[in-house]
Structures are given as structure tokens and as C-alpha cells.
Amino acid sequence: MNSFHECQKCGRPLKDEKSKERGYGLKCWKKLNAELDINDREVVEAGIPAEMKAE
């Protein structure tokens, strides 16, 4: 498994092991998940299957 030393979103040093495994600090991980939730809701509301969503 990869171990990151800096957050892949903001570049700050990662301190705890879970963050190092994910590659994101806790705040950035929460923000990233919130952004994904919003995008998924928009896709569902538009009637587009999530697997067809453009990245």
C-alpha cells in the first residue's frame, strides 16, 4: 500500500497513519467527499447514470 507524506489536495504534511494511507488530511478528505456527494446528486437529478458521468 502507498504511504503519502503530503496531502494530495493542499500539500500540507500528513501526520496520522490513516491520512497517510488515504493521501489526504482529514479536512481535505471531508471536503473531497462533500464535493463528490454534491456531484453525485447533480448527476442523479439530471437523470444521468453515475457510471456514465464524465470525469
Sequence and secondary structure as in RCSB ss.txt:
>XXXX:A:sequence
MNSFHECQKCGRPLKDEKSKERGYGLKCWKKLNAELDINDREVVEAGIPAEMKAE
>XXXX:A:secstr
    SB TTT  B  SHHHHHHTS HHHHHHHHHHHHHHHHHHHHHT  GGG   
